[in-house]
Amino acid sequence: MHVLVMGAGVVGVTTAWYLKQAGHEVTVVDRQPRAGIETSYANGGQISVSHAEPWANPSAPLKVLKWLSQPDAPLLFKLKLDPAQWIWGLKFLTQCTSKRAAWNIRQMVNLGTYSRTQLQVLRKDVGLDYDHLEKGILHFYTNDKEFDAAREPTRIMQDLGCDRQVIGADQALELEPALKPIASRIAGATYTKEDESGDARKFTQELAKKAEEAGVEFLYDTEVVGFENTRDRILGVGVIGPDGCHRTLRMDSYVLSMGSYSAHFARKLGFFLNIYPAKGYSITAPVKNEEAAFQVSLTDDEYKLVYSRLGDRLRIAGTAELGGYDRDLSLVRCQAIVRRAAEIMPEGAYWDQCEFWTGLRPATPSNVPYIGKSPLTNLYLNTGHGTLGWTHSCGSAAALADVVSGRTPELDFDFTGL
């Protein structure tokens, strides 16, 4: 069948690739001039199965209340008169029980492990170059309470097959000597050897080229504006092309993979997706001193920051601001990331030469994405991946290609509509 994928971020492009490999004719539509230049542009760079503890956990409500008055808080609710934000927030609170958090960890570990395996196979088969490193991910803690709180989620992940090990400060420093400037402050760490890192934008654009060579059609500079549909079926997708003209794209099936904007288009089609934009930030700085710059990808759990080495660049990303679709860059939040990174490894990079970025992550209250069937018979969902779109992209795309093809995915996951 002919499938239209709406969205050319990392999730949309991987979806197109796996659908093509499954034997379908595929067209991708995106409003941008090329793939991977919105949410996938400068994300944290981690393939992190170990980053499976959801924002919604038993300790979250008190933390969120404390952070409401802090403009540089790791997770900031900018309260608005926006029903979608309040619906999202109320659902978030219902996910903060131990039982729900454990269930959501299970979903994310299963999807993450499967996705990492799919990525490794894809990289070997296709030969993609995206500054990837296979040195694992080290979560370090400079707060005793945060380190103690990490033990239970780590145990749950271990039970699910994620080899995340609790280690001491000395072992953490052996794994990553660049942490020596804060050696006396490290309370402990966890380490997941199988996790990876790499440049999501490079990956997305390289895979888009391979997909195009394989016969996938990409319609860039083309904006989705509406639908022709019945109550239970899409008849066509209205778009405005680069020439400014309206036209209707008619395919057999459709995939909604438009990041934070997926919720808006779902409403147009008469159903609800509980996705809200979580604005994230990143800085990218050139390496200054090789010995002082990290190689192992890092996660600073207390500050909710992730660190990835991308060739001769250091990428540090994190924080989440839930305040609507505004994409204005907050220098306060950017400088907070710079301060923390410079504190940890002062000679690692030229911190006065940072490139700042912000993007809207499509977050669900549980952090579990929508993958599978929609209420419309010929529309499929692959969206709502939040901060883990890069981590989960290959697995969710491979599984969705199975669903579209009428096969049962080989993944234990709570798929929509199945």
The 8 nearest C-alpha neighbors of each residue, nearest first, counted from 0:
[[1, 23, 251, 24, 2, 252, 250, 22],
 [0, 2, 24, 251, 250, 25, 23, 252],
 [3, 1, 252, 25, 253, 250, 251, 24],
 [2, 4, 253, 26, 27, 25, 254, 250],
 [5, 3, 27, 254, 253, 6, 26, 2],
 [6, 4, 28, 255, 256, 27, 254, 257],
 [5, 7, 257, 11, 256, 29, 8, 28],
 [8, 6, 11, 34, 12, 29, 35, 9],
 [7, 9, 35, 11, 10, 6, 39, 34],
 [8, 10, 203, 12, 11, 35, 39, 13],
 [11, 9, 392, 13, 8, 12, 14, 388],
 [10, 12, 7, 14, 6, 8, 256, 13],
 [11, 13, 15, 7, 14, 9, 10, 8],
 [12, 14, 16, 10, 15, 11, 396, 393],
 [15, 13, 396, 11, 12, 17, 16, 10],
 [14, 16, 12, 18, 13, 17, 19, 11],
 [17, 15, 13, 19, 14, 18, 210, 20],
 [16, 18, 20, 19, 14, 397, 15, 400],
 [17, 19, 21, 400, 15, 20, 16, 23],
 [20, 18, 23, 16, 22, 21, 17, 15],
 [19, 21, 17, 22, 18, 16, 23, 15],
 [22, 20, 18, 19, 23, 17, 400, 404],
 [21, 23, 19, 20, 18, 24, 0, 17],
 [24, 22, 19, 0, 18, 21, 1, 25],
 [23, 25, 1, 0, 2, 19, 22, 215],
 [24, 26, 2, 215, 1, 3, 23, 19],
 [25, 27, 216, 3, 215, 217, 4, 2],
 [28, 26, 4, 217, 3, 5, 218, 216],
 [27, 29, 218, 5, 6, 217, 219, 221],
 [30, 28, 6, 219, 31, 221, 7, 222],
 [29, 31, 222, 220, 221, 219, 32, 28],
 [30, 32, 220, 29, 33, 219, 34, 221],
 [33, 31, 220, 219, 30, 34, 29, 221],
 [34, 32, 31, 219, 35, 36, 204, 7],
 [33, 35, 7, 204, 36, 8, 203, 207],
 [34, 36, 8, 39, 200, 203, 40, 37],
 [35, 37, 40, 34, 39, 38, 200, 33],
 [36, 38, 40, 39, 35, 358, 8, 359],
 [37, 39, 358, 40, 359, 360, 36, 8],
 [40, 38, 35, 37, 200, 8, 42, 36],
 [39, 41, 36, 200, 37, 38, 35, 42],
 [42, 40, 39, 281, 356, 43, 200, 38],
 [41, 43, 44, 39, 40, 316, 281, 199],
 [44, 42, 316, 45, 305, 315, 314, 307],
 [43, 45, 197, 198, 196, 42, 307, 199],
 [46, 44, 196, 47, 43, 195, 197, 307],
 [47, 45, 390, 195, 196, 194, 48, 389],
 [46, 48, 49, 50, 45, 194, 390, 195],
 [47, 49, 111, 50, 108, 112, 51, 194],
 [50, 48, 47, 51, 163, 191, 161, 194],
 [51, 49, 47, 48, 52, 53, 387, 108],
 [52, 50, 49, 104, 107, 53, 108, 48],
 [51, 53, 104, 50, 152, 54, 100, 56],
 [54, 52, 55, 366, 51, 56, 365, 100],
 [53, 55, 56, 52, 59, 366, 365, 364],
 [54, 56, 95, 53, 94, 59, 91, 365],
 [55, 57, 95, 59, 100, 58, 54, 96],
 [56, 58, 95, 96, 59, 97, 55, 60],
 [59, 57, 56, 60, 61, 62, 95, 55],
 [58, 60, 62, 56, 57, 61, 55, 63],
 [61, 59, 63, 62, 58, 64, 92, 57],
 [62, 60, 64, 63, 59, 58, 65, 66],
 [63, 61, 65, 59, 64, 60, 66, 58],
 [62, 64, 66, 60, 65, 61, 59, 67],
 [65, 63, 61, 67, 66, 62, 60, 68],
 [64, 66, 62, 63, 67, 61, 68, 69],
 [65, 67, 63, 69, 72, 64, 68, 62],
 [68, 66, 64, 69, 65, 75, 63, 76],
 [67, 69, 66, 70, 65, 64, 72, 75],
 [68, 70, 66, 72, 71, 67, 75, 65],
 [71, 69, 72, 68, 332, 331, 75, 67],
 [70, 72, 332, 69, 331, 335, 73, 75],
 [71, 73, 69, 66, 74, 70, 75, 318],
 [74, 72, 318, 303, 302, 319, 75, 71],
 [75, 73, 319, 72, 318, 320, 76, 63],
 [76, 74, 320, 72, 67, 321, 77, 319],
 [75, 77, 321, 78, 320, 322, 67, 74],
 [78, 76, 322, 321, 75, 79, 320, 67],
 [77, 79, 76, 322, 80, 84, 321, 81],
 [80, 78, 81, 77, 322, 84, 323, 85],
 [79, 81, 82, 78, 84, 85, 83, 322],
 [80, 82, 79, 84, 83, 85, 323, 78],
 [83, 81, 85, 84, 86, 80, 79, 87],
 [84, 82, 86, 81, 85, 87, 275, 273],
 [83, 85, 87, 81, 82, 86, 88, 275],
 [86, 84, 88, 82, 87, 83, 89, 81],
 [87, 85, 83, 89, 88, 84, 82, 90],
 [86, 88, 84, 90, 85, 89, 91, 83],
 [87, 89, 91, 85, 90, 86, 84, 92],
 [90, 88, 92, 91, 86, 87, 85, 93],
 [89, 91, 93, 87, 92, 88, 364, 86],
 [92, 90, 364, 88, 94, 89, 93, 87],
 [91, 93, 89, 95, 94, 90, 88, 55],
 [92, 94, 90, 91, 95, 89, 96, 99],
 [95, 93, 91, 92, 99, 55, 96, 365],
 [96, 94, 56, 55, 57, 92, 93, 100],
 [97, 95, 57, 99, 98, 94, 100, 56],
 [96, 98, 100, 99, 57, 101, 56, 95],
 [97, 99, 101, 96, 100, 102, 95, 94],
 [98, 100, 102, 96, 94, 101, 97, 103],
 [99, 101, 103, 97, 102, 56, 98, 96],
 [102, 100, 104, 98, 99, 103, 97, 105],
 [103, 101, 99, 105, 100, 104, 98, 106],
 [104, 102, 106, 100, 105, 101, 99, 107],
 [105, 103, 101, 107, 106, 102, 51, 52],
 [104, 106, 102, 103, 108, 107, 109, 101],
 [107, 105, 103, 109, 104, 108, 412, 110],
 [106, 108, 110, 104, 109, 105, 51, 111],
 [107, 109, 111, 105, 110, 106, 48, 112],
 [110, 108, 106, 112, 107, 111, 105, 113],
 [109, 111, 107, 113, 108, 112, 114, 106],
 [112, 110, 48, 108, 114, 113, 391, 109],
 [111, 113, 115, 109, 114, 110, 108, 48],
 [114, 112, 110, 116, 111, 115, 394, 109],
 [394, 113, 115, 117, 111, 393, 116, 391],
 [114, 116, 118, 112, 117, 113, 111, 119],
 [115, 117, 119, 113, 114, 118, 120, 112],
 [116, 118, 114, 120, 115, 119, 393, 394],
 [119, 117, 121, 115, 116, 120, 393, 122],
 [118, 120, 116, 122, 121, 117, 115, 123],
 [119, 121, 117, 123, 118, 122, 124, 116],
 [122, 120, 118, 124, 123, 119, 125, 117],
 [123, 121, 119, 126, 125, 127, 120, 124],
 [122, 124, 120, 121, 126, 125, 119, 127],
 [123, 125, 121, 122, 126, 120, 119, 127],
 [126, 124, 122, 123, 121, 127, 209, 120],
 [127, 125, 122, 123, 124, 128, 121, 205],
 [126, 128, 122, 125, 129, 205, 202, 206],
 [129, 127, 130, 126, 202, 131, 205, 201],
 [128, 130, 201, 202, 198, 131, 197, 127],
 [131, 129, 197, 309, 310, 198, 128, 132],
 [130, 132, 197, 196, 129, 133, 198, 195],
 [131, 133, 196, 134, 195, 197, 130, 308],
 [132, 134, 195, 135, 196, 131, 194, 193],
 [135, 133, 295, 132, 195, 192, 136, 296],
 [134, 136, 192, 194, 195, 193, 191, 133],
 [135, 137, 296, 191, 297, 194, 190, 295],
 [136, 138, 190, 297, 189, 298, 139, 296],
 [139, 137, 298, 189, 188, 297, 299, 190],
 [138, 140, 188, 299, 137, 187, 298, 189],
 [141, 139, 142, 186, 146, 187, 185, 188],
 [140, 142, 185, 186, 184, 143, 139, 301],
 [141, 143, 145, 140, 144, 186, 146, 301],
 [144, 142, 146, 145, 186, 147, 141, 140],
 [145, 143, 147, 146, 142, 148, 149, 140],
 [144, 146, 148, 142, 147, 143, 149, 301],
 [147, 145, 143, 149, 144, 148, 140, 187],
 [146, 148, 144, 149, 145, 150, 143, 151],
 [149, 147, 145, 146, 150, 144, 151, 152],
 [150, 148, 146, 147, 152, 151, 153, 145],
 [149, 151, 153, 148, 147, 152, 154, 146],
 [150, 152, 154, 153, 149, 155, 148, 147],
 [153, 151, 155, 154, 149, 150, 156, 52],
 [152, 154, 156, 150, 151, 155, 149, 157],
 [155, 153, 151, 157, 152, 156, 150, 158],
 [154, 156, 152, 158, 153, 157, 151, 159],
 [157, 155, 159, 153, 161, 158, 154, 152],
 [156, 158, 161, 154, 160, 159, 155, 162],
 [157, 159, 155, 156, 160, 154, 161, 153],
 [160, 158, 156, 157, 161, 155, 105, 108],
 [159, 161, 157, 158, 162, 156, 108, 112],
 [162, 160, 157, 156, 163, 159, 49, 108],
 [161, 163, 157, 191, 160, 164, 192, 156],
 [164, 162, 191, 190, 161, 189, 157, 153],
 [163, 165, 189, 190, 162, 166, 191, 153],
 [166, 164, 189, 188, 190, 163, 167, 150],
 [167, 165, 188, 189, 164, 187, 170, 171],
 [168, 166, 187, 170, 169, 188, 171, 165],
 [167, 169, 187, 171, 170, 185, 172, 186],
 [170, 168, 172, 171, 167, 173, 166, 182],
 [169, 171, 173, 172, 167, 168, 174, 166],
 [170, 172, 168, 174, 169, 173, 175, 167],
 [173, 171, 176, 175, 169, 174, 170, 178],
 [174, 172, 170, 171, 175, 176, 169, 168],
 [175, 173, 171, 172, 170, 176, 295, 137],
 [174, 176, 172, 177, 173, 178, 171, 295],
 [177, 175, 172, 178, 179, 173, 174, 293],
 [176, 178, 291, 293, 175, 179, 292, 344],
 [177, 179, 176, 180, 181, 175, 172, 182],
 [178, 180, 182, 181, 177, 176, 172, 344],
 [181, 179, 178, 182, 343, 344, 177, 345],
 [182, 180, 179, 184, 183, 178, 343, 185],
 [183, 181, 179, 184, 185, 180, 178, 172],
 [182, 184, 181, 185, 180, 179, 186, 168],
 [183, 185, 181, 141, 182, 186, 142, 140],
 [186, 184, 141, 187, 182, 168, 140, 183],
 [187, 185, 141, 143, 140, 142, 184, 168],
 [188, 186, 167, 168, 185, 140, 139, 166],
 [189, 187, 139, 166, 138, 140, 167, 165],
 [188, 190, 165, 138, 164, 166, 137, 163],
 [189, 191, 137, 164, 163, 136, 192, 138],
 [192, 190, 163, 136, 135, 193, 162, 194],
 [191, 193, 135, 194, 190, 136, 134, 162],
 [194, 192, 135, 191, 195, 133, 134, 162],
 [195, 193, 135, 47, 136, 192, 46, 191],
 [196, 194, 133, 46, 135, 132, 45, 134],
 [195, 197, 45, 46, 132, 44, 131, 307],
 [198, 196, 131, 44, 130, 129, 199, 309],
 [197, 199, 44, 129, 201, 200, 130, 202],
 [200, 198, 202, 201, 44, 39, 203, 197],
 [199, 201, 40, 203, 35, 202, 39, 198],
 [202, 200, 129, 204, 198, 203, 199, 205],
 [201, 203, 199, 205, 129, 200, 204, 206],
 [204, 202, 200, 9, 206, 201, 205, 35],
 [203, 205, 207, 201, 206, 202, 34, 200],
 [206, 204, 202, 208, 207, 203, 201, 209],
 [205, 207, 209, 203, 208, 204, 210, 202],
 [206, 208, 210, 204, 205, 209, 203, 211],
 [209, 207, 211, 205, 206, 210, 212, 204],
 [208, 210, 206, 212, 207, 211, 213, 205],
 [211, 209, 213, 207, 212, 215, 208, 16],
 [212, 210, 215, 208, 214, 213, 209, 207],
 [211, 213, 209, 210, 214, 208, 215, 207],
 [214, 212, 210, 211, 215, 209, 19, 208],
 [213, 215, 211, 212, 216, 210, 25, 24],
 [214, 216, 211, 25, 210, 26, 213, 217],
 [215, 217, 26, 211, 27, 214, 25, 218],
 [218, 216, 27, 26, 28, 219, 215, 211],
 [217, 219, 28, 27, 221, 29, 216, 220],
 [218, 220, 32, 29, 221, 31, 30, 217],
 [221, 219, 30, 32, 31, 241, 240, 29],
 [220, 222, 240, 30, 219, 29, 239, 241],
 [221, 223, 30, 239, 238, 224, 29, 220],
 [222, 224, 238, 237, 225, 239, 221, 236],
 [225, 223, 238, 237, 222, 239, 226, 236],
 [226, 224, 237, 236, 223, 238, 227, 267],
 [227, 225, 236, 237, 235, 228, 233, 224],
 [226, 228, 235, 234, 233, 236, 225, 229],
 [229, 227, 233, 234, 232, 226, 230, 235],
 [228, 230, 232, 231, 233, 227, 234, 375],
 [229, 231, 232, 228, 375, 269, 268, 233],
 [230, 232, 375, 229, 376, 374, 233, 228],
 [231, 233, 375, 229, 376, 228, 377, 230],
 [234, 232, 228, 235, 227, 229, 377, 226],
 [235, 233, 228, 227, 232, 249, 236, 229],
 [234, 236, 249, 227, 248, 233, 226, 247],
 [237, 235, 226, 248, 247, 225, 227, 238],
 [236, 238, 247, 225, 226, 224, 246, 223],
 [237, 239, 223, 222, 224, 246, 245, 247],
 [240, 238, 245, 222, 244, 221, 243, 246],
 [239, 241, 221, 242, 243, 244, 220, 238],
 [240, 242, 220, 243, 221, 239, 244, 219],
 [241, 243, 240, 244, 239, 245, 220, 221],
 [244, 242, 240, 241, 239, 245, 221, 238],
 [243, 245, 239, 242, 240, 246, 241, 238],
 [246, 244, 239, 238, 240, 243, 237, 247],
 [245, 247, 238, 237, 239, 244, 248, 240],
 [246, 248, 237, 236, 235, 238, 249, 245],
 [249, 247, 236, 235, 237, 250, 246, 238],
 [248, 250, 235, 247, 234, 236, 251, 3],
 [251, 249, 1, 252, 2, 3, 248, 235],
 [250, 252, 1, 2, 0, 249, 377, 253],
 [253, 251, 377, 2, 250, 378, 3, 1],
 [252, 254, 3, 378, 2, 4, 379, 377],
 [253, 255, 379, 4, 380, 378, 5, 256],
 [256, 254, 380, 5, 257, 381, 379, 4],
 [257, 255, 382, 6, 381, 5, 11, 258],
 [258, 256, 6, 261, 260, 255, 5, 259],
 [257, 259, 361, 260, 261, 256, 382, 383],
 [260, 258, 361, 276, 261, 275, 360, 257],
 [259, 261, 263, 262, 258, 257, 264, 361],
 [260, 262, 257, 264, 263, 259, 258, 265],
 [261, 263, 265, 272, 260, 264, 274, 266],
 [264, 262, 260, 266, 261, 265, 267, 259],
 [265, 263, 267, 261, 266, 262, 268, 260],
 [264, 266, 268, 262, 267, 263, 270, 271],
 [267, 265, 269, 268, 270, 264, 263, 271],
 [268, 266, 264, 265, 269, 263, 225, 270],
 [269, 267, 265, 266, 270, 264, 226, 228],
 [268, 270, 266, 267, 265, 271, 230, 264],
 [271, 269, 266, 265, 268, 272, 374, 267],
 [272, 270, 266, 265, 273, 262, 269, 263],
 [271, 273, 262, 274, 265, 270, 261, 266],
 [274, 272, 363, 87, 271, 275, 262, 364],
 [273, 275, 363, 362, 272, 262, 361, 383],
 [276, 274, 362, 361, 259, 277, 363, 273],
 [275, 277, 361, 259, 359, 360, 362, 278],
 [278, 276, 321, 360, 320, 319, 359, 362],
 [277, 279, 359, 320, 319, 358, 360, 276],
 [280, 278, 319, 358, 357, 318, 317, 277],
 [281, 279, 357, 317, 356, 316, 318, 358],
 [280, 282, 316, 356, 315, 355, 317, 357],
 [281, 283, 355, 315, 354, 353, 314, 316],
 [284, 282, 314, 354, 353, 313, 312, 315],
 [283, 285, 353, 313, 312, 348, 352, 349],
 [286, 284, 312, 348, 349, 311, 313, 287],
 [287, 285, 348, 312, 311, 347, 288, 313],
 [286, 288, 348, 347, 349, 285, 346, 289],
 [287, 289, 291, 347, 290, 286, 346, 292],
 [288, 290, 292, 291, 287, 286, 347, 293],
 [291, 289, 288, 292, 177, 347, 293, 176],
 [290, 292, 347, 177, 288, 289, 346, 344],
 [293, 291, 347, 289, 290, 177, 288, 286],
 [294, 292, 177, 295, 175, 291, 308, 296],
 [293, 295, 308, 296, 292, 175, 134, 307],
 [296, 294, 134, 293, 136, 135, 297, 175],
 [295, 297, 136, 307, 306, 294, 137, 135],
 [298, 296, 137, 306, 136, 305, 138, 295],
 [297, 299, 305, 138, 300, 304, 137, 306],
 [298, 300, 304, 139, 301, 302, 303, 138],
 [301, 299, 303, 302, 298, 140, 304, 138],
 [300, 302, 303, 299, 140, 145, 142, 141],
 [301, 303, 300, 304, 299, 73, 318, 317],
 [304, 302, 300, 301, 299, 73, 317, 318],
 [305, 303, 317, 299, 302, 316, 298, 300],
 [304, 306, 298, 316, 315, 297, 43, 299],
 [305, 307, 315, 297, 296, 314, 298, 43],
 [308, 306, 296, 314, 44, 313, 309, 196],
 [307, 309, 313, 294, 310, 312, 314, 296],
 [310, 308, 312, 130, 313, 311, 307, 197],
 [309, 311, 312, 130, 308, 313, 131, 286],
 [310, 312, 286, 285, 309, 313, 308, 284],
 [313, 311, 285, 309, 286, 310, 284, 308],
 [312, 314, 308, 284, 283, 309, 307, 285],
 [313, 315, 283, 307, 306, 282, 308, 43],
 [316, 314, 306, 282, 281, 305, 43, 283],
 [317, 315, 281, 43, 305, 304, 280, 282],
 [316, 318, 304, 280, 279, 303, 305, 281],
 [317, 319, 73, 279, 74, 303, 280, 320],
 [320, 318, 74, 279, 277, 278, 73, 75],
 [319, 321, 75, 278, 277, 74, 322, 76],
 [322, 320, 277, 76, 77, 323, 75, 276],
 [321, 323, 77, 320, 76, 78, 79, 324],
 [324, 322, 325, 321, 276, 275, 84, 277],
 [323, 325, 326, 276, 322, 359, 278, 259],
 [324, 326, 323, 327, 322, 278, 359, 328],
 [327, 325, 324, 328, 358, 357, 359, 278],
 [328, 326, 325, 329, 357, 358, 324, 278],
 [327, 329, 357, 330, 326, 356, 333, 355],
 [330, 328, 331, 332, 327, 333, 357, 334],
 [329, 331, 333, 332, 334, 328, 335, 355],
 [332, 330, 329, 334, 333, 335, 71, 70],
 [331, 333, 71, 335, 330, 329, 334, 336],
 [334, 332, 330, 336, 335, 331, 329, 337],
 [333, 335, 337, 336, 331, 332, 330, 338],
 [334, 336, 332, 338, 333, 337, 331, 339],
 [337, 335, 333, 339, 334, 338, 340, 332],
 [336, 338, 334, 340, 335, 339, 341, 333],
 [339, 337, 335, 341, 336, 340, 342, 334],
 [338, 340, 342, 336, 341, 337, 335, 343],
 [339, 341, 337, 343, 342, 338, 336, 344],
 [342, 340, 345, 338, 344, 343, 339, 337],
 [343, 341, 339, 340, 345, 344, 338, 180],
 [342, 344, 340, 341, 181, 180, 345, 339],
 [343, 345, 347, 341, 346, 342, 340, 180],
 [346, 344, 341, 347, 342, 343, 348, 340],
 [347, 345, 344, 348, 291, 288, 287, 292],
 [346, 348, 292, 291, 344, 288, 287, 345],
 [349, 347, 286, 287, 350, 285, 346, 284],
 [348, 350, 351, 287, 352, 285, 284, 286],
 [349, 351, 352, 348, 353, 284, 337, 341],
 [350, 352, 349, 353, 284, 348, 337, 354],
 [353, 351, 350, 349, 284, 354, 285, 283],
 [354, 352, 284, 283, 350, 351, 282, 355],
 [353, 355, 283, 282, 284, 352, 356, 281],
 [356, 354, 282, 281, 353, 333, 283, 357],
 [357, 355, 281, 280, 282, 354, 41, 358],
 [356, 358, 280, 279, 328, 281, 278, 326],
 [359, 357, 38, 279, 278, 360, 37, 326],
 [358, 360, 278, 276, 277, 38, 279, 361],
 [359, 361, 385, 277, 276, 362, 278, 386],
 [362, 360, 259, 385, 383, 276, 258, 275],
 [363, 361, 385, 274, 383, 275, 360, 276],
 [362, 364, 274, 366, 365, 383, 273, 367],
 [365, 363, 91, 366, 90, 87, 362, 55],
 [364, 366, 367, 363, 94, 55, 103, 91],
 [367, 365, 363, 364, 53, 362, 385, 368],
 [366, 368, 365, 363, 107, 103, 384, 106],
 [369, 367, 383, 384, 382, 370, 366, 363],
 [368, 370, 382, 381, 383, 380, 415, 371],
 [371, 369, 381, 380, 414, 415, 368, 399],
 [372, 370, 415, 380, 414, 379, 399, 416],
 [371, 373, 379, 416, 415, 380, 378, 374],
 [372, 374, 375, 379, 378, 416, 380, 371],
 [373, 375, 376, 231, 372, 270, 416, 378],
 [376, 374, 231, 232, 373, 378, 377, 233],
 [375, 377, 232, 378, 231, 374, 373, 372],
 [376, 378, 252, 375, 232, 253, 233, 379],
 [379, 377, 253, 375, 254, 373, 376, 252],
 [378, 380, 372, 254, 373, 371, 253, 255],
 [381, 379, 255, 370, 371, 254, 382, 372],
 [382, 380, 370, 256, 369, 255, 371, 379],
 [381, 383, 256, 369, 384, 258, 368, 380],
 [382, 384, 368, 361, 362, 385, 369, 363],
 [383, 385, 368, 388, 387, 382, 361, 362],
 [386, 384, 362, 361, 360, 387, 383, 388],
 [385, 387, 388, 360, 384, 362, 361, 389],
 [388, 386, 390, 389, 385, 384, 391, 47],
 [387, 389, 384, 391, 392, 390, 386, 385],
 [388, 390, 392, 387, 391, 199, 9, 46],
 [391, 389, 46, 387, 388, 392, 47, 111],
 [392, 390, 388, 114, 111, 394, 389, 393],
 [391, 393, 10, 389, 395, 388, 394, 390],
 [394, 392, 114, 396, 395, 118, 117, 13],
 [114, 395, 393, 397, 396, 391, 392, 113],
 [394, 396, 398, 392, 397, 393, 391, 399],
 [397, 395, 14, 399, 393, 394, 398, 13],
 [398, 396, 394, 400, 399, 17, 395, 393],
 [399, 397, 395, 401, 408, 400, 396, 394],
 [398, 400, 402, 396, 401, 397, 395, 371],
 [399, 401, 18, 403, 397, 398, 402, 17],
 [400, 402, 406, 404, 398, 399, 403, 408],
 [401, 403, 399, 405, 404, 406, 400, 407],
 [404, 402, 400, 405, 401, 399, 406, 379],
 [405, 403, 401, 402, 406, 400, 21, 399],
 [406, 404, 402, 403, 401, 407, 400, 408],
 [405, 407, 401, 402, 404, 408, 403, 400],
 [406, 408, 401, 402, 409, 405, 398, 410],
 [409, 407, 398, 410, 401, 406, 402, 399],
 [410, 408, 407, 411, 398, 401, 113, 406],
 [409, 411, 408, 412, 113, 110, 109, 398],
 [412, 410, 109, 409, 413, 106, 110, 408],
 [411, 413, 106, 414, 410, 110, 109, 105],
 [412, 414, 415, 106, 411, 417, 370, 369],
 [415, 413, 371, 370, 412, 417, 416, 369],
 [414, 416, 371, 372, 417, 370, 369, 413],
 [415, 417, 372, 373, 371, 414, 374, 370],
 [416, 415, 414, 372, 371, 413, 402, 407]]
